Structure formats: C-alpha cells, structure tokens
Amino acid sequence: MNRPVQSPFNPENFLRHTRKVKAINKETEEVISDKVAHSLNRYLENWDEAFERESSRLKRIIDGLNTALAAILAKKWTFPDSDSMPFHDEASAFGWLSAKGAIPPYIGGHEDFILGDPDLLLEFERDWHTHNLWEVRKDFEQQHRDLLEFHASRAKDHPSRQPTSAARLPADIQELIHDLCQIWHDHVDSQLRLPRKDPQPNNPLLRFIDECLTIALGNQRPAKKTLLDFILKRSRHAIRRRDAVFEQRMRQLKLNPED
C-alpha cells in the first residue's frame, strides 16, 4: 500500500535553499527536482512492504500447488530403479518439486532421462490434469522469479548506497535522507557543509532536507537535530568514502590508460 502524500510537491519550497549556497541554472534545478521526486516516490510507494507481501503470496500459492502435485505423484508414479528414485513418498515428492530435496543425476526408465529435473519428467506426463497443474505452478514460479529480479534490479538502480543503519530512524527514512544528501552533494555542495552541533541546528542543507521530508512525512518528520546527527555520523561519511573510491579509480585509469 502506497503511503499518502503529506504535503503538495512544490519544487520551489526546497529549491530556494539551494540558491542560498550557489547560483544554479534552470536545467540543474529541473534535475534536482526530478531526483527529489524520484527519491520521494521510492519512499511513498512503500516498496519493501509491497514486495514482501507479494512475494509471500506467490510462495504460498506455489507451496499449495506443490502440495497438490506431490499427493498425486506419490500415488501415481513408479520408478524402475529404486536407487535413482527422485522421491519415495508425498513429503519427499514435495521437497523434489520445491527443489529442496536431493535430485539424482539419473532416473532410468527412459534413455533420454539423464536429469532428475521435475520439468523434464512432467513434460512427458500424459494425464492432462497433472500436466496442466504443473504448468500453472510454473507460471506462478515465473511470476515470483520476475518479482525477485525486479527487486534486485531496483536495489541495484538505487542512486546511492545508503549508510549503515542508525537506530533512531527507520531504514526507509534513512534511505530517503541519504538520497537527498546525495542530491545535494552532486549538484549543490560536494562538501556537505553542516553547522556545528547545537540545540537548534540550521543551515541550507538541513532546510532543504526538511522541506523534502515535509512532503512525505508532514509533521512526523525528524527534527533537524536528528538530521544533523544522522548526516554527520552516517551519510556524509558514506558519501565521502564513495568519493575516495571514485577518485582512486580515476587515478588508476590515468596511470593505466589502456585499461
């Protein structure tokens, strides 16, 4: 379930803080606005919860289909060579179908059967009910595989790698704050300059992040003191470490131009 927007998305509310630091042209402002919108959408869509819910649903369906197929196959299938049986009862048939059991290299009975892959055997199943049940099961397995691949590619496509967890903030809010720090680093101030620690910290970066968080969190957003603590201890350190790795790679490329 997507989270509701707490405040209208008005780029001027956060862009005005960038102008306090440096002059930025219209094109760069549009880039910043697009990246902020992307980061906010990642948080508002609540992807991790949606992914877990859909993944669990598909796994329950697949397990149910495996249970039904295991009951059928355990009663119906026989194998000529007991030493190479892929399963011997309903429980081991379920494990075989779920790829949780040991699959022997040879089953016997047909010269073409050189692997114990369920799909290879069920392709030869003549009972239309069993065969179609397996096809339905394969379709749901493919849906789950596609979901996992999308989840992995989505994580890989993340604009920046979030820092290690900070106990006082939920992980998804940490991710959002870190994204906003990365945007500020890339387009406004690469040093991520911050005020000294004080009871009421304030500067353009903190105001920029606060305005962006208002859109997603409203009055539930963390205080600027909490933002300052997180950026100092986590995000700025992670971004500077990433910069150092990048600079080292660039030096290596200059030393080894053929690489």
C-alpha positions as CSV (number, residue, x, y, z in Angstrom):
1,M,0.0,0.0,0.0
2,N,1.4,3.4,-1.0
3,R,1.9,6.0,1.7
4,P,-0.2,9.2,1.4
5,V,1.5,12.4,0.4
6,Q,1.5,14.7,3.5
7,S,2.2,18.0,1.6
8,P,1.9,19.1,-2.1
9,F,5.1,18.7,-4.2
10,N,6.2,22.2,-4.9
11,P,9.9,22.3,-6.0
12,E,10.2,26.0,-5.1
13,N,9.9,25.1,-1.4
14,F,13.2,23.2,-1.5
15,L,15.0,24.8,-4.4
16,R,15.1,28.2,-2.7
17,H,17.5,26.7,-0.2
18,T,19.9,25.6,-3.0
19,R,20.2,29.2,-4.2
20,K,21.5,30.2,-0.8
21,V,24.6,28.2,-1.5
22,K,25.3,28.7,-5.2
23,A,23.8,30.0,-8.4
24,I,22.1,27.1,-10.2
25,N,20.7,27.3,-13.7
26,K,17.2,26.2,-14.7
27,E,18.4,22.9,-16.2
28,T,20.2,21.9,-12.9
29,E,17.1,22.9,-10.9
30,E,15.0,20.6,-13.0
31,V,17.5,17.8,-12.5
32,I,17.4,18.3,-8.7
33,S,13.6,18.4,-8.8
34,D,13.4,15.2,-10.8
35,K,15.8,13.4,-8.4
36,V,13.9,14.6,-5.4
37,A,10.6,13.4,-6.9
38,H,12.2,10.0,-7.7
39,S,13.5,9.6,-4.1
40,L,10.2,10.7,-2.6
41,N,8.3,8.2,-4.8
42,R,10.6,5.4,-3.7
43,Y,9.6,6.1,-0.1
44,L,5.9,6.8,-0.8
45,E,5.4,3.6,-2.8
46,N,6.5,1.6,0.3
47,W,8.1,-0.9,-2.0
48,D,9.7,-3.2,0.7
49,E,6.4,-3.8,2.3
50,A,4.7,-4.4,-1.1
51,F,7.5,-6.7,-2.2
52,E,7.3,-8.8,1.0
53,R,3.5,-9.1,0.7
54,E,3.5,-10.1,-3.0
55,S,6.5,-12.5,-2.5
56,S,4.7,-14.2,0.4
57,R,1.5,-14.5,-1.6
58,L,3.2,-16.2,-4.6
59,K,5.2,-18.5,-2.3
60,R,2.0,-19.6,-0.6
61,I,0.4,-20.4,-4.0
62,I,3.5,-22.3,-5.2
63,D,3.7,-24.3,-2.0
64,G,-0.1,-25.1,-2.3
65,L,0.4,-26.3,-5.9
66,N,3.4,-28.4,-4.9
67,T,1.4,-30.0,-2.1
68,A,-1.4,-30.9,-4.5
69,L,1.1,-32.3,-7.1
70,A,3.1,-34.2,-4.5
71,A,0.0,-36.0,-3.4
72,I,-0.8,-37.0,-7.0
73,L,2.7,-38.0,-8.0
74,A,3.5,-40.0,-4.8
75,K,0.5,-42.3,-5.6
76,K,0.8,-42.4,-9.3
77,W,4.4,-42.5,-10.3
78,T,6.7,-45.5,-10.0
79,F,10.3,-45.9,-11.0
80,P,12.1,-49.0,-12.2
81,D,15.4,-48.3,-10.4
82,S,14.9,-47.8,-6.7
83,D,18.4,-46.4,-6.3
84,S,17.7,-43.5,-8.5
85,M,14.1,-42.6,-7.4
86,P,13.7,-38.8,-7.1
87,F,11.2,-39.3,-4.3
88,H,9.6,-42.2,-2.4
89,D,6.6,-40.6,-0.6
90,E,4.5,-37.4,-0.5
91,A,6.9,-35.5,1.7
92,S,9.9,-36.2,-0.5
93,A,7.9,-35.5,-3.6
94,F,7.1,-32.1,-2.2
95,G,10.8,-31.5,-1.5
96,W,11.7,-32.6,-5.0
97,L,9.1,-30.3,-6.6
98,S,10.3,-27.4,-4.3
99,A,13.9,-28.1,-5.3
100,K,14.6,-28.7,-1.6
101,G,15.4,-32.4,-1.9
102,A,18.4,-34.2,-3.4
103,I,17.9,-34.7,-7.2
104,P,19.7,-37.8,-8.5
105,P,21.7,-37.5,-11.8
106,Y,19.9,-40.4,-13.4
107,I,16.4,-41.7,-13.1
108,G,16.2,-44.5,-15.6
109,G,13.2,-46.0,-17.4
110,H,13.8,-43.8,-20.5
111,E,17.2,-43.4,-22.2
112,D,16.5,-39.6,-22.6
113,F,16.1,-39.2,-18.8
114,I,19.6,-38.1,-17.8
115,L,18.5,-35.5,-15.2
116,G,16.0,-35.6,-12.3
117,D,14.5,-32.2,-13.2
118,P,10.8,-32.1,-12.5
119,D,10.1,-30.2,-15.6
120,L,11.8,-32.8,-17.8
121,L,9.7,-35.5,-16.3
122,L,6.4,-33.7,-16.1
123,E,6.7,-32.7,-19.8
124,F,6.1,-36.4,-20.5
125,E,3.1,-36.6,-18.2
126,R,0.1,-37.8,-20.2
127,D,-2.6,-37.1,-17.6
128,W,-3.8,-33.6,-18.7
129,H,-4.9,-32.7,-15.1
130,T,-1.5,-33.3,-13.7
131,H,0.3,-31.7,-16.6
132,N,-1.8,-28.6,-16.5
133,L,-1.4,-28.3,-12.7
134,W,2.3,-28.3,-13.3
135,E,2.0,-25.6,-16.0
136,V,0.1,-23.4,-13.6
137,R,2.7,-24.0,-11.0
138,K,5.5,-23.0,-13.4
139,D,3.6,-19.8,-14.3
140,F,3.4,-18.7,-10.7
141,E,7.1,-19.6,-10.2
142,Q,8.0,-17.4,-13.1
143,Q,6.0,-14.6,-11.6
144,H,7.9,-15.0,-8.4
145,R,11.2,-15.1,-10.3
146,D,10.3,-11.9,-12.2
147,L,9.4,-10.2,-8.9
148,L,12.8,-11.2,-7.4
149,E,14.7,-10.0,-10.4
150,F,12.8,-6.7,-10.4
151,H,13.5,-6.3,-6.7
152,A,17.2,-7.0,-7.3
153,S,17.4,-4.6,-10.3
154,R,15.6,-1.9,-8.3
155,A,18.1,-2.1,-5.5
156,K,21.0,-2.0,-8.0
157,D,19.5,1.0,-9.7
158,H,19.4,2.9,-6.4
159,P,21.1,6.3,-6.9
160,S,23.3,5.8,-3.9
161,R,24.2,3.2,-1.4
162,Q,22.6,4.0,1.9
163,P,24.9,4.0,5.0
164,T,24.8,1.5,7.8
165,S,21.7,1.6,10.0
166,A,21.1,4.3,12.6
167,A,18.9,3.1,15.5
168,R,16.9,6.2,15.8
169,L,15.5,6.3,12.3
170,P,13.6,3.7,10.3
171,A,15.6,2.2,7.4
172,D,13.3,3.6,4.7
173,I,13.6,7.2,6.2
174,Q,17.4,6.7,6.4
175,E,17.4,5.8,2.7
176,L,15.3,8.9,1.8
177,I,17.6,11.3,3.8
178,H,20.7,9.7,2.3
179,D,19.3,10.1,-1.2
180,L,18.6,13.8,-0.5
181,C,22.2,14.2,0.8
182,Q,23.5,12.6,-2.4
183,I,21.5,15.0,-4.5
184,W,22.8,18.0,-2.5
185,H,26.4,16.6,-2.8
186,D,26.1,16.1,-6.6
187,H,24.5,19.4,-7.5
188,V,24.9,22.0,-4.7
189,D,27.7,21.4,-2.3
190,S,30.1,18.4,-2.6
191,Q,31.4,19.1,0.9
192,L,28.0,18.7,2.5
193,R,28.8,21.5,4.9
194,L,26.9,21.5,8.1
195,P,26.5,23.8,11.2
196,R,28.2,23.0,14.4
197,K,26.2,20.8,16.8
198,D,23.9,22.9,18.8
199,P,20.4,22.6,20.3
200,Q,18.7,24.2,17.2
201,P,20.9,23.4,14.2
202,N,20.0,25.1,10.9
203,N,21.6,25.7,7.5
204,P,20.6,25.4,3.8
205,L,21.2,21.7,3.6
206,L,19.1,20.9,6.7
207,R,16.4,23.2,5.5
208,F,16.5,21.6,2.0
209,I,16.1,18.1,3.5
210,D,13.4,19.3,6.0
211,E,11.3,20.7,3.2
212,C,11.6,17.5,1.2
213,L,10.7,15.3,4.2
214,T,7.7,17.5,4.8
215,I,6.2,16.3,1.5
216,A,6.4,12.6,2.6
217,L,6.2,12.8,6.4
218,G,4.5,16.1,7.3
219,N,4.7,16.8,11.0
220,Q,6.1,13.3,11.6
221,R,9.4,14.2,10.0
222,P,12.5,14.0,12.2
223,A,13.9,17.2,13.9
224,K,16.8,19.0,12.3
225,K,19.0,17.9,15.3
226,T,18.3,14.3,14.4
227,L,19.0,15.0,10.7
228,L,22.3,16.6,11.7
229,D,23.3,13.7,13.8
230,F,22.5,11.2,11.0
231,I,24.3,13.1,8.3
232,L,27.4,13.7,10.5
233,K,27.7,10.1,11.7
234,R,26.4,8.2,8.7
235,S,25.6,9.8,5.4
236,R,28.4,12.3,4.9
237,H,31.0,9.6,5.9
238,A,29.5,7.1,3.4
239,I,29.4,9.7,0.6
240,R,33.0,10.8,1.2
241,R,34.1,7.2,1.2
242,R,32.4,6.7,-2.1
243,D,34.1,9.8,-3.5
244,A,37.5,8.5,-2.3
245,V,36.9,5.2,-4.1
246,F,35.9,7.0,-7.3
247,E,39.0,9.3,-7.2
248,Q,41.3,6.3,-6.7
249,R,39.8,4.6,-9.7
250,M,40.2,7.7,-11.8
251,R,43.9,7.9,-10.8
252,Q,44.4,4.3,-11.7
253,L,42.8,4.9,-15.1
254,K,45.2,7.8,-15.8
255,L,48.1,5.6,-14.8
256,N,46.8,2.8,-17.0
257,P,45.1,4.4,-19.9
258,E,44.8,1.1,-21.8
259,D,42.6,-0.3,-19.0
